[in-house]
C-alpha cells in the first residue's frame, strides 16, 4: 500500500468534494488518461483505502459514541457529550454532509465504472479489486442506512451525470437495503473462488469481509426491516463459511492486540496505520503525562514512567467499569488501565473504588513507545472472528436455535485457565435472555471498536431503550439522526428525518 501513498494523496487533493450532493464539477478521476493503465487503476484502488482511513474516527463515533460505554469521568474536558446524551435537534444535527461518506462513495462509483474497462495483466487481479470496491460501497451504504434510515442512492460516477441530478431525494430504507444486498452479491460474484487476502494483508477488503458484512446486514434486515427467518438463514449461511477462509479465534486476548500481533488470523479486515504515514485516533482516550504520571494503576504501581502525550476526552461509564470489574476476565486489563489517586498501601485496588478512582487510559490500541514517544500505529479491526461468532449466535437465537456454543467460545478465550463452565458458561434460555447475554458479551469484547451502538440497534428498539439512560419510550425517532438545515437548503429534494420537524 505504501508505494502508492504519495500518488494517492495527489489524486485525493484534486478530487476533494466539499458539498457532497451538490457538487458542480466532475471527478478528476475521469480525466483523459487516468484510466488507460493498470497502474492508474491500482492507484485509484489504493486511494479507496486512504479515503476509508480518513473516515475511521467518524465511523467509530457513529458506531459507539451513542452507546452506554462512555460518559464517565475524564480528567480533561469531555468531547461529543451531545452524542453520548443523544442531545441534538434539527438545528444542532451532528455529522453534516452525511458525515462525508458520499465523497467516499463517489470515488468508488468512479472506480466501478472505469476499472472494468482497463486492461490488466491478470484478469483475476482486476476481479479482486472490483470485488473489494463493491464490498466497500455496501459497507458505506449500510453505515448511512443505520445512521439516517432513508438516504439518497447515487451509483453513477460524477463525470457521467449532470450535476443537477445530484439533488436527489432520500430513498426508502428498503430500497437502500436492496442496493446493499445487491452490492454484496456483486462483490461475492467478483471474488468467485478467490478466497485469498489481497497481497497477503488483512488491510484490504476480502471475500471473508464481504461474508462478515452479509451476516451483519441480513440480521439487521431480518430483525428491523421485516426480512424474518429468510434473512436470518442467509446471515447464518454466510457467517458459517468464514472459518474455512483462513480465519480463526486468537488463542488469548494477549495474542490479539498490539503492534506485534497485527496480521493475526482473527482480524478479517482492519484499517492500517503506520508511523510517519498515519496515526489512529485512540490517543484521545488516553491522557497527558502531567495528569497520568502522578497516579497509580489498580495493581498499586506508580505511573511515573508511563510514556504518553495524548488527551482524555472520553471516560468509561461506571456501568462499563463495573461490567469489566472481574479479575478472572482477561478483557479487564486488556481494555483499560484504571488509575487511582494512591496505591492503597501498596495493595492497589483489585475492585473498583470510586472515592479514589481518577480515570482511565484506553489500553487496547495503545501503540508502542519508540524512544521517548508513543506512536499510535495499531491497525484497528472493522471485523474480526469474535464478531463473527457472536453474530452467528444472534442469527441462531433469532431462528430459535441454541447460541450457547458461540457465546461460550468467547467466554472460554476471555477467562482462559480461569474458565469454569458451571460459573461462566452460558446455558440456553429464552430468546430475550439469550439476546441479552449476547449483547453483554459483545459489550465486553468490543469496547472501543465502534460496535456497541450498532449492536443495540440491530437487536431492536427495546434493547436500546433498556440500556441507554438518555433515551426513553417516545424517543424512538432519535435512533436515527436528523440532517442539518444547511443540507436541506443546498438540496431542496431532501426532507427532514421524521420526528425532528
C-alpha positions in Angstrom: 0.0 0.0 0.0 2.8 2.4 1.0 4.3 2.6 -2.5 1.3 4.4 -3.9 0.5 6.6 -1.0 2.1 9.8 -2.3 0.4 9.4 -5.7 -2.9 8.8 -3.9 -2.5 12.0 -1.8 -2.1 14.0 -5.0 -5.1 12.3 -6.6 -7.3 12.9 -3.5 -6.3 16.6 -3.4 -7.6 17.0 -6.9 -10.9 15.3 -6.4 -11.8 16.5 -2.9 -15.6 17.2 -2.6 -16.9 19.7 -0.1 -20.6 19.8 -0.9 -21.4 16.1 -1.1 -24.6 16.0 -3.1 -24.3 19.5 -4.6 -21.0 19.2 -6.5 -20.7 21.3 -9.6 -17.6 19.7 -11.2 -17.0 16.1 -12.3 -14.5 13.9 -10.6 -10.9 14.3 -11.8 -10.5 10.6 -11.8 -12.4 10.5 -15.1 -10.0 12.8 -16.9 -8.4 11.5 -20.0 -5.5 9.2 -19.5 -6.0 8.3 -15.9 -8.0 5.1 -16.5 -5.9 4.0 -19.5 -3.5 1.8 -17.5 -3.5 -0.8 -14.8 -1.2 1.4 -12.8 -3.8 4.1 -12.7 -6.5 1.7 -11.6 -4.3 0.3 -8.9 -3.5 3.8 -7.7 -7.3 4.6 -7.5 -7.8 1.3 -5.6 -5.2 2.3 -3.0 -6.9 5.6 -2.7 -10.1 3.9 -1.7 -8.3 2.8 1.5 -6.7 6.1 2.1 -10.3 7.5 2.0 -11.6 4.9 4.4 -8.8 5.6 6.9 -9.7 9.3 6.7 -13.2 8.4 7.8 -12.2 6.0 10.6 -12.9 8.3 13.5 -16.2 9.3 12.1 -17.2 5.6 11.7 -16.1 5.0 15.3 -18.2 7.9 16.6 -21.3 6.7 14.6 -21.0 3.1 15.9 -20.1 3.7 19.5 -20.5 7.1 20.9 -24.2 7.0 21.4 -23.9 3.8 23.5 -23.6 3.2 27.2 -19.8 2.6 27.1 -18.7 6.2 27.6 -19.8 9.3 29.5 -17.8 8.7 32.7 -15.1 10.6 34.4 -12.5 12.4 32.3 -9.5 14.4 33.5 -9.7 16.8 30.6 -12.8 18.4 29.1 -15.0 15.7 27.5 -15.8 15.5 23.8 -19.0 14.7 22.0 -21.2 14.7 25.0 -24.2 15.6 22.8 -23.8 12.2 21.1 -23.4 10.3 24.4 -26.6 12.0 25.7 -28.5 11.9 22.3 -28.9 15.6 22.8 -29.4 17.2 19.4 -32.2 18.8 17.3 -32.7 19.7 13.7 -30.8 22.9 14.4 -27.9 21.1 16.1 -27.7 18.0 14.0 -24.3 16.3 14.0 -22.4 15.0 11.0 -23.4 17.5 8.4 -22.9 16.5 4.8 -23.8 12.9 5.5 -20.5 12.6 7.5 -18.5 12.8 4.3 -19.5 9.3 3.3 -20.8 10.2 -0.2 -17.3 11.6 -1.0 -16.1 8.0 -0.4 -19.0 6.6 -2.4 -18.4 8.9 -5.4 -14.8 7.6 -5.7 -15.9 4.0 -5.6 -18.5 4.8 -8.2 -15.7 6.2 -10.4 -13.7 3.0 -9.8 -16.6 0.6 -10.6 -17.5 2.3 -13.9 -13.9 2.7 -15.1 -11.8 -0.2 -13.8 -13.7 -2.9 -15.7 -12.6 -1.3 -19.0 -8.9 -1.2 -18.0 -6.7 -4.0 -19.4 -4.9 -5.9 -16.6 -2.1 -8.4 -17.0 -4.2 -10.7 -14.7 -8.0 -10.7 -15.1 -8.1 -12.3 -11.6 -6.4 -9.3 -10.1 -8.9 -7.0 -11.8 -11.8 -9.0 -10.5 -10.3 -9.0 -7.0 -10.1 -5.2 -7.0 -13.7 -4.8 -8.3 -14.9 -7.2 -5.6 -13.3 -5.1 -2.9 -14.9 -1.9 -4.3 -18.4 -3.4 -4.2 -17.8 -4.6 -0.7 -16.7 -1.1 0.4 -19.6 0.6 -1.2 -22.0 -1.8 0.5 -20.3 -1.1 3.8 -20.7 2.7 3.3 -24.3 2.5 2.4 -25.0 0.2 5.3 -23.5 2.8 7.6 -25.6 5.5 6.0 -28.8 3.4 6.4 -28.0 2.6 10.1 -27.3 6.3 10.8 -30.1 8.1 8.9 -32.5 5.5 7.7 -33.6 6.9 4.4 -30.7 8.3 2.3 -30.2 9.2 -1.3 -28.9 6.5 -3.7 -26.2 7.5 -6.1 -24.3 4.8 -8.0 -23.2 6.9 -11.0 -19.8 8.5 -11.1 -19.8 12.2 -11.1 -18.3 12.5 -14.6 -21.2 10.8 -16.3 -24.1 12.6 -14.8 -25.5 16.1 -14.8 -24.5 17.7 -11.5 -28.1 19.0 -11.2 -29.1 15.3 -10.8 -27.2 15.2 -7.5 -30.1 16.9 -5.7 -31.7 13.5 -5.2 -34.4 12.8 -2.5 -33.9 10.2 0.2 -34.7 6.7 -0.9 -36.6 4.3 1.4 -34.7 2.0 3.8 -36.0 -0.9 1.8 -34.5 0.4 -1.5 -31.2 1.3 0.2 -31.1 -2.2 1.7 -31.7 -3.7 -1.7 -28.7 -1.8 -3.1 -26.6 -3.0 -0.2 -27.6 -6.6 -0.7 -27.0 -6.2 -4.5 -23.5 -4.9 -3.9 -22.8 -7.7 -1.5 -23.7 -10.3 -4.2 -21.7 -8.4 -6.8 -18.7 -8.5 -4.5 -19.1 -12.2 -3.9 -19.6 -12.9 -7.6 -16.4 -10.9 -8.5 -14.4 -12.7 -5.8 -15.6 -16.0 -7.2 -13.4 -18.8 -5.9 -10.7 -16.3 -4.8 -10.7 -16.7 -1.0 -7.3 -15.1 -0.6 -6.3 -11.9 1.3 -5.1 -9.4 -1.2 -1.3 -9.2 -1.1 -1.5 -11.4 2.0 -2.8 -8.5 4.0 -5.9 -8.1 6.2 -5.8 -4.4 5.5 -7.7 -4.9 2.2 -11.3 -6.0 1.8 -11.7 -9.7 1.1 -14.3 -12.4 0.5 -14.3 -13.1 4.2 -15.1 -9.4 4.8 -18.0 -9.5 2.4 -19.4 -12.6 4.1 -19.0 -10.9 7.5 -20.8 -7.8 6.2 -23.5 -10.1 4.7 -24.2 -11.7 8.0 -24.4 -8.3 9.7 -26.6 -6.8 7.1 -29.0 -9.7 6.9 -29.5 -9.8 10.6 -30.4 -6.1 10.6 -32.7 -6.6 7.6 -34.4 -9.6 9.1 -34.9 -8.0 12.5 -35.6 -4.4 11.6 -36.9 -4.4 8.0 -39.2 -7.4 8.1 -37.0 -10.0 6.4 -37.5 -12.5 9.1 -36.3 -16.1 9.0 -35.3 -16.0 5.4 -32.8 -13.2 6.1 -31.6 -14.9 9.3 -30.8 -18.1 7.4 -28.9 -16.1 4.8 -26.9 -14.5 7.6 -26.2 -17.8 9.2 -25.1 -19.4 5.9 -22.7 -16.5 5.2 -21.2 -16.5 8.6 -20.6 -20.2 8.7 -18.4 -20.0 5.6 -15.9 -17.7 7.2 -13.8 -20.2 9.2 -12.8 -22.0 6.0 -11.2 -18.8 4.7 -8.2 -18.8 7.0 -10.0 -17.1 9.9 -9.9 -18.3 13.5 -10.1 -17.1 17.1 -6.8 -15.9 18.6 -5.8 -18.3 21.5 -5.8 -15.5 24.0 -6.5 -11.8 24.3 -2.8 -11.2 24.9 -2.2 -12.5 21.4 -4.8 -10.4 19.7 -4.0 -6.7 20.2 -0.7 -4.9 20.0 1.7 -3.9 17.1 3.4 -7.3 17.2 0.1 -9.2 16.8 -1.1 -7.4 13.7 -1.8 -9.9 10.9 -3.2 -12.4 13.3 -5.8 -14.9 12.0 -8.7 -13.3 13.9 -8.6 -10.0 12.1 -10.7 -10.2 8.9 -10.5 -6.6 7.8 -8.6 -3.9 9.6 -7.7 -0.2 8.9 -3.9 0.2 8.6 -1.8 2.8 10.5 1.9 3.3 10.3 4.5 5.6 11.8 5.1 8.6 9.5 2.1 7.6 7.4 -1.0 7.9 9.7 -1.8 7.6 13.4 -5.1 6.3 14.7 -7.3 8.5 16.9 -7.1 6.5 20.2 -4.7 8.9 21.8 -7.8 11.0 22.7 -8.8 8.1 25.0 -5.5 8.3 27.0 -4.2 11.5 28.6 -1.3 13.8 29.2 1.7 12.8 31.2 1.0 15.7 33.6 -2.2 14.0 34.7 -1.3 10.4 34.2 2.2 10.2 35.7 1.3 11.2 39.3 -1.3 8.4 39.6 -1.2 4.7 40.3 -2.7 1.8 38.4 -5.1 -0.7 40.0 -2.2 -3.0 40.8 -0.7 -0.3 43.0 2.1 0.5 40.6 3.3 4.1 40.0 2.5 5.5 36.6 5.6 7.8 36.8 7.4 6.2 33.9 4.4 5.8 31.7 5.1 7.5 28.3 2.1 9.3 27.0 1.2 12.6 25.3 -2.4 12.2 24.4 -5.7 13.6 25.7 -8.5 12.3 27.9 -11.7 13.3 26.1 -13.7 10.1 26.7 -14.2 8.3 30.1 -15.6 4.9 30.6 -19.0 5.0 32.2 -19.4 3.5 35.7 -21.6 0.8 34.0 -18.6 -0.2 31.9 -16.2 -0.2 34.9 -18.5 -2.5 36.8 -19.1 -4.8 33.8 -15.4 -5.4 33.4 -14.6 -5.5 37.2 -13.8 -9.2 37.0 -10.2 -10.1 37.7 -10.7 -13.6 36.1 -11.7 -12.0 32.8 -8.6 -11.1 30.7 -10.5 -8.3 28.9 -10.4 -6.2 32.1 -6.7 -5.4 31.9 -6.6 -5.6 28.1 -9.2 -2.9 27.7 -8.3 -0.2 30.3 -5.6 0.9 32.6 -7.6 2.1 35.7 -5.9 5.0 37.5 -6.2 5.8 41.2 -5.0 8.7 43.4 -2.9 6.4 45.7 -1.6 2.9 45.8 -3.8 1.8 48.7 -0.9 0.9 50.9 0.8 -1.0 48.1 -2.1 -3.4 47.5 -3.8 -1.4 44.7 -7.5 -1.7 44.0 -8.4 -5.2 42.8 -12.0 -4.0 42.5 -13.4 -0.6 41.7 -13.1 2.0 44.4 -15.0 5.2 43.4 -13.6 7.6 46.0 -10.0 7.2 44.9 -10.7 6.4 41.2 -9.0 9.1 39.0 -9.9 7.9 35.4 -8.7 5.5 32.8 -6.3 5.1 29.9 -7.7 3.0 27.0 -5.3 0.1 26.6 -6.5 -1.8 23.6 -4.9 0.3 20.8 -2.1 2.0 22.8 0.6 1.7 20.1 4.2 1.4 21.1 6.9 3.5 22.7 9.8 4.4 20.4 12.4 6.4 22.2 10.6 9.0 24.3 7.4 9.0 22.1 4.4 6.8 22.0 3.3 6.0 18.4 -0.4 5.2 17.8 0.0 2.9 14.9 -2.2 0.0 15.8 -4.2 -1.5 13.0 -7.9 -1.2 14.0 -10.2 -4.1 13.1 -13.5 -3.5 11.4 -14.4 -7.2 11.5 -12.7 -10.0 13.5 -13.6 -13.6 14.1 -15.0 -12.9 17.6 -17.5 -10.6 15.9 -18.5 -13.5 13.5 -19.1 -15.9 16.4 -21.4 -13.5 18.2 -23.2 -12.5 15.0 -23.8 -16.2 14.4 -25.1 -16.5 17.9 -27.6 -13.7 17.1 -28.7 -15.4 13.9 -29.2 -18.7 15.6 -31.1 -17.1 18.5 -33.4 -15.3 16.1 -34.1 -18.6 14.4 -34.9 -20.2 17.7 -31.7 -22.2 17.9 -29.2 -22.6 20.7 -26.5 -19.9 20.6 -24.6 -21.2 23.6 -21.6 -22.7 21.7 -20.7 -19.4 20.1 -21.1 -17.4 23.3 -19.0 -19.9 25.3 -16.2 -19.9 22.8 -15.8 -16.1 23.5 -16.0 -16.6 27.3 -13.5 -19.5 27.3 -11.0 -17.3 25.5 -11.6 -14.4 27.9 -11.3 -16.5 31.1 -8.6 -18.8 29.9 -7.4 -21.1 32.7 -10.0 -19.5 35.0 -12.9 -20.6 32.9 -15.4 -22.7 34.7 -18.4 -23.9 32.6 -20.6 -24.1 35.7 -19.9 -20.5 36.6 -19.1 -18.7 33.4 -20.8 -20.9 30.8 -24.0 -19.7 29.1 -26.9 -22.1 29.2 -29.6 -21.7 26.5 -32.6 -19.7 27.7 -35.4 -17.7 26.3 -34.9 -15.7 23.2 -34.8 -12.5 25.2 -32.4 -13.9 27.8 -30.1 -15.2 25.0 -30.2 -11.8 23.3 -29.2 -10.0 26.5 -26.4 -12.5 27.0 -25.1 -11.9 23.5 -25.3 -8.2 23.9 -23.4 -8.3 27.2 -20.7 -10.5 25.7 -20.3 -8.1 22.7 -20.2 -5.2 25.1 -17.2 -6.7 27.0 -15.5 -7.9 23.8 -15.7 -4.9 21.5 -15.3 -1.8 23.8 -13.6 0.9 21.7 -14.1 -0.9 18.4 -17.2 1.0 17.2 -19.7 -1.7 17.7 -21.9 -1.2 20.7 -24.5 1.3 19.4 -25.0 -0.8 16.2 -25.3 -3.9 18.4 -28.1 -2.4 20.4 -29.8 -1.0 17.3 -29.6 -4.4 15.5 -31.2 -6.1 18.5 -34.2 -3.9 18.4 -35.6 -0.7 19.8 -36.5 -2.2 23.2 -32.9 -3.2 23.8 -31.7 0.3 23.0 -34.2 1.9 25.4 -33.4 -0.6 28.1 -29.7 0.2 28.0 -29.3 3.8 27.1 -30.3 6.0 30.1 -30.6 9.1 27.9 -33.4 7.6 25.8 -36.9 6.9 26.9 -40.1 5.5 25.3 -41.2 8.1 22.9 -37.7 8.8 21.8 -37.6 6.1 19.1 -37.3 8.7 16.4 -33.9 9.7 17.9 -32.5 6.3 16.9 -31.7 7.8 13.5 -30.1 11.2 13.2 -31.6 14.4 11.8 -30.0 16.1 8.8 -28.8 19.7 9.0 -30.9 22.6 7.8 -27.9 23.6 5.6 -28.1 20.2 3.8 -31.8 20.8 3.1 -31.0 24.3 2.0 -28.5 23.1 -0.5 -30.6 20.2 -1.7 -34.3 21.0 -1.7 -35.2 17.4 -2.6 -34.3 16.4 0.9 -36.8 16.2 3.7 -36.1 16.1 7.4 -35.9 12.8 9.3 -39.4 12.2 10.8 -39.7 13.3 14.4 -37.3 16.3 14.2 -39.6 18.8 12.4 
